[in-house]
């Protein structure tokens, strides 16, 4: 049976000792009913994990003794997902599935069809970071993806990536395999998915000017969160470890 996994930031880890606090402590103490002498697993979000023994626990903090450190290798393929902001839990779901599929970074996008109320009140980074932490613990990742503040398409930078691809729902667009045929396997890819209602023609032209290749996913029109999942799986199949 696998050990319960908890996230402790590197600042709370010193040598063979670590301090568990906050929401992670409450989950351990109140939900899982763990206590002194119980064994757990610890991840630091930067690639390291340990087996750990609970040395002490109270309402404020728990002290753990660490052993058997492991370091998750840096992946040879880095996938960054840029996606139009969608309302409610749909964005959480997209982040969750992208994390499960090995995304290294997420970039929320403000586009022409992003709802005005979302533009004005989108303050969800803390919540989405918690989604990332929870998902990584469940799927065995100790190196957590990052998520940035929302940016516009004009602000989006493509320089750090070997390949940039935007998926567009227009039926005349060629499939990903055709678009990427003959290119050297990239070490990093920026994958872009539009918001509810998709990207406008002008936005796609802007992305082409930035060096994006435009690809389609067949005759079906997918919701944003579904397109994120399908696109990430395709990228990992073509260039990653799937």
C-alpha positions as CSV (number, residue, x, y, z in Angstrom):
1,X,0.0,0.0,0.0
2,X,1.4,3.4,-1.0
3,X,2.2,5.9,1.7
4,X,0.2,9.2,2.1
5,X,2.0,12.0,0.3
6,X,2.4,15.5,1.5
7,X,3.9,18.7,0.1
8,X,6.5,20.6,2.1
9,X,8.3,23.5,0.4
10,X,12.2,23.4,0.4
11,X,12.2,26.3,2.9
12,X,10.8,24.0,5.5
13,X,13.2,21.2,4.9
14,X,16.6,21.1,6.6
15,X,18.9,18.1,6.2
16,X,17.0,15.1,7.5
17,X,14.3,17.1,9.1
18,X,11.1,18.8,7.8
19,X,8.2,20.8,9.2
20,X,4.6,20.1,8.0
21,X,2.2,23.0,8.5
22,X,-1.1,24.6,7.2
23,X,-3.5,22.7,5.0
24,X,-1.2,19.7,4.6
25,X,-1.0,19.3,8.4
26,X,-4.7,19.6,8.8
27,X,-5.2,16.9,6.2
28,X,-2.7,14.6,7.9
29,X,-4.1,15.2,11.4
30,X,-7.8,15.6,10.9
31,X,-8.7,13.7,7.7
32,X,-6.2,10.9,7.7
33,X,-5.8,10.8,11.5
34,X,-2.1,10.4,11.4
35,X,0.1,10.9,14.4
36,X,3.5,10.3,16.0
37,X,5.2,7.2,14.6
38,X,3.3,7.0,11.3
39,X,5.2,6.8,8.0
40,X,4.5,9.1,5.1
41,X,6.0,10.4,1.8
42,X,7.2,14.0,1.3
43,X,7.7,15.9,-1.9
44,X,9.2,19.4,-2.2
45,X,7.8,20.5,-5.6
46,X,11.2,20.8,-7.1
47,X,11.9,17.2,-7.9
48,X,12.9,15.7,-4.6
49,X,10.9,13.2,-2.5
50,X,11.6,11.3,0.8
51,X,10.2,8.6,3.0
52,X,9.5,10.2,6.3
53,X,8.5,9.3,9.9
54,X,6.3,11.6,12.0
55,X,8.4,12.5,15.0
56,X,5.9,14.8,16.7
57,X,2.6,16.5,15.9
58,X,0.3,19.1,17.4
59,X,-2.2,21.6,16.1
60,X,0.4,24.1,14.8
61,X,3.0,21.8,13.2
62,X,4.5,18.4,12.8
63,X,8.2,17.5,12.7
64,X,9.3,14.7,10.4
65,X,12.5,12.7,10.1
66,X,13.5,12.1,6.4
67,X,15.2,9.2,4.8
68,X,15.6,7.5,1.3
69,X,15.8,10.7,-0.8
70,X,14.9,10.3,-4.5
71,X,15.2,12.9,-7.2
72,X,12.8,12.9,-10.2
73,X,14.8,13.3,-13.4
74,X,14.3,16.5,-15.4
75,X,12.2,15.5,-18.4
76,X,13.8,15.6,-21.8
77,X,10.6,17.1,-23.3
78,X,9.1,20.2,-21.8
79,X,5.5,21.0,-22.6
80,X,4.0,24.4,-21.8
81,X,0.2,24.8,-22.2
82,X,-1.2,28.3,-22.9
83,X,-5.0,28.3,-22.8
84,X,-7.8,30.8,-23.0
85,X,-9.4,31.3,-19.6
86,X,-12.8,29.6,-19.2
87,X,-15.2,30.0,-16.3
88,X,-15.7,27.8,-13.2
89,X,-14.3,24.4,-12.6
90,X,-13.6,23.8,-16.3
91,X,-10.3,25.6,-16.0
92,X,-9.4,23.6,-12.8
93,X,-10.2,20.4,-14.7
94,X,-7.9,21.5,-17.6
95,X,-5.1,22.2,-15.2
96,X,-5.6,18.9,-13.4
97,X,-5.5,16.8,-16.6
98,X,-2.6,18.8,-18.1
99,X,-0.6,18.2,-14.9
100,X,-1.4,14.4,-15.1
101,X,-0.1,14.4,-18.7
102,X,3.2,16.0,-17.7
103,X,2.9,19.7,-18.5
104,X,5.8,21.7,-17.2
105,X,4.1,25.1,-17.2
106,X,0.7,26.7,-17.7
107,X,0.0,30.2,-19.1
108,X,-3.6,31.5,-18.8
109,X,-4.6,33.7,-21.8
110,X,-6.7,36.8,-22.2
111,X,-8.2,36.8,-25.7
112,X,-10.8,38.8,-27.6
113,X,-13.5,36.3,-26.6
114,X,-12.5,36.1,-22.9
115,X,-15.6,37.1,-21.0
116,X,-15.4,40.6,-19.5
117,X,-16.3,39.5,-16.0
118,X,-13.5,36.9,-16.1
119,X,-11.0,39.6,-17.3
120,X,-12.0,41.8,-14.3
121,X,-12.2,39.3,-11.5
122,X,-9.9,36.4,-12.4
123,X,-7.9,36.0,-9.2
124,X,-7.5,32.2,-9.0
125,X,-3.8,31.5,-9.0
126,X,-3.7,30.3,-5.4
127,X,-6.6,27.9,-6.0
128,X,-5.0,26.6,-9.2
129,X,-1.7,26.1,-7.5
130,X,-3.5,23.9,-4.9
131,X,-5.0,21.9,-7.8
132,X,-1.5,21.4,-9.2
133,X,-0.2,20.3,-5.8
134,X,-3.1,17.9,-5.2
135,X,-2.8,16.4,-8.7
136,X,1.0,15.9,-8.4
137,X,0.7,14.1,-5.1
138,X,-1.9,11.8,-6.7
139,X,0.0,11.0,-9.9
140,X,3.5,10.7,-8.3
141,X,5.1,13.9,-9.6
142,X,7.6,15.5,-7.2
143,X,8.5,18.3,-9.8
144,X,5.5,20.6,-9.9
145,X,4.4,22.6,-13.0
146,X,4.4,26.4,-12.7
147,X,1.4,28.7,-13.5
148,X,1.8,32.3,-14.5
149,X,-0.4,35.4,-14.2
150,X,-2.7,35.8,-17.3
151,X,-1.2,37.4,-20.4
152,X,-2.6,38.6,-23.7
153,X,-1.6,37.0,-27.0
154,X,0.5,40.1,-27.8
155,X,2.4,39.6,-24.6
156,X,2.9,35.9,-25.1
157,X,6.6,35.0,-25.8
158,X,7.7,32.2,-28.1
159,X,11.5,32.6,-27.9
160,X,12.1,30.1,-25.1
161,X,10.5,27.2,-27.1
162,X,11.8,25.0,-30.0
163,X,8.3,24.7,-31.4
164,X,5.0,26.6,-31.0
165,X,1.7,25.1,-32.0
166,X,-1.8,26.6,-31.9
167,X,-4.8,24.2,-32.3
168,X,-7.6,25.9,-34.2
169,X,-11.1,24.4,-34.9
170,X,-11.3,25.5,-38.6
171,X,-12.0,22.4,-40.7
172,X,-9.4,23.5,-43.4
173,X,-6.5,23.4,-41.0
174,X,-4.1,20.5,-41.4
175,X,-3.6,17.8,-38.7
176,X,-0.8,18.1,-36.2
177,X,1.1,15.1,-37.8
178,X,1.2,16.9,-41.2
179,X,2.1,20.3,-39.7
180,X,5.1,18.8,-37.8
181,X,6.2,16.3,-40.3
182,X,10.0,16.3,-41.0
183,X,10.9,18.6,-38.1
184,X,13.6,17.7,-35.6
185,X,12.1,16.4,-32.3
186,X,11.7,19.5,-30.1
187,X,12.9,19.6,-26.5
188,X,10.3,22.2,-25.7
189,X,6.8,23.0,-27.1
190,X,4.4,25.8,-26.5
191,X,0.9,24.5,-27.1
192,X,-1.9,27.0,-27.3
193,X,-5.7,26.4,-27.0
194,X,-8.3,29.1,-27.4
195,X,-11.2,30.1,-25.1
196,X,-14.9,29.4,-25.3
197,X,-15.9,30.5,-28.9
198,X,-12.3,29.9,-30.1
199,X,-9.7,32.3,-31.5
200,X,-10.6,34.9,-34.1
201,X,-9.0,35.0,-37.6
202,X,-7.0,38.1,-36.6
203,X,-5.7,36.3,-33.5
204,X,-4.5,33.3,-35.5
205,X,-2.8,35.6,-37.9
206,X,-1.0,37.3,-35.0
207,X,0.1,33.9,-33.7
208,X,1.4,32.9,-37.2
209,X,3.5,36.1,-37.2
210,X,4.9,35.0,-33.9
211,X,6.0,31.7,-35.5
212,X,3.2,29.4,-34.4
213,X,2.3,26.4,-36.6
214,X,-1.5,26.1,-36.9
215,X,-2.9,22.6,-36.5
216,X,-6.4,21.0,-36.3
217,X,-8.0,18.1,-34.3
218,X,-10.3,16.8,-37.0
219,X,-13.9,17.6,-37.7
220,X,-15.1,17.8,-34.1
221,X,-15.2,21.0,-32.2
222,X,-13.8,20.4,-28.7
223,X,-14.4,22.3,-25.5
224,X,-11.3,24.1,-24.2
225,X,-10.6,21.7,-21.4
226,X,-11.0,18.7,-23.7
227,X,-8.7,20.2,-26.3
228,X,-6.1,20.8,-23.6
229,X,-6.2,17.1,-22.7
230,X,-6.2,15.8,-26.2
231,X,-3.5,18.2,-27.3
232,X,-1.2,17.4,-24.4
233,X,-1.7,13.6,-25.1
234,X,-0.8,14.1,-28.8
235,X,2.3,16.2,-27.9
236,X,3.5,13.6,-25.4
237,X,2.9,10.8,-27.9
238,X,4.8,12.6,-30.7
239,X,7.6,14.1,-28.8
240,X,7.5,13.0,-25.1
241,X,7.4,9.8,-23.1
242,X,3.8,8.5,-23.9
